[in-house]
Amino acid sequence: MKQQTSFADLEYSARRKPTRREKFLTDLDRLVPWPQLVALIEPHYYRGERGRPPVGLETMLRMYLCQNCLGLSDEGIEDAIVDSIAVRRFVGIDLIE
C-alpha cells in the first residue's frame, strides 16, 4: 500500500543527486531477497503473546541490516531513522503516523 507523500518527501525527491548512503541502501534493498529471508526467520520470531506487541519482522530485519552495514549502535539506528530520509525509507518507517 502506497503511503501519502509528506512535504519532507517532496522536498527530498526534488534533489538532483542521490547521496552515497541512499545509493547503497537502494542497491541493498534491490539485492536482498526479503520474502525468502522473512519466511526463514518468521517461525522463530517473537509473536507477542505477552508484553508489548512486537515490531514487524521485515521492519526489524531491515533495521538490523542497516545498523550492521552502517556500523551503528541501537541508539545510532534510532537517530539515523529520525535524521536520515534514506534510512527511514529503507527501513519503511513513516514518522507522521
Secondary structure, DSSP 8 states (H G I E B T S, - for coil): ------HHHHHHHT-SS--HHHHHHHHHHHHS-HHHHHHHHGGGS---SSSS----HHHHHHHHHHHHHHT--HHHHHHHHHH-HHHHHHHT--TT-
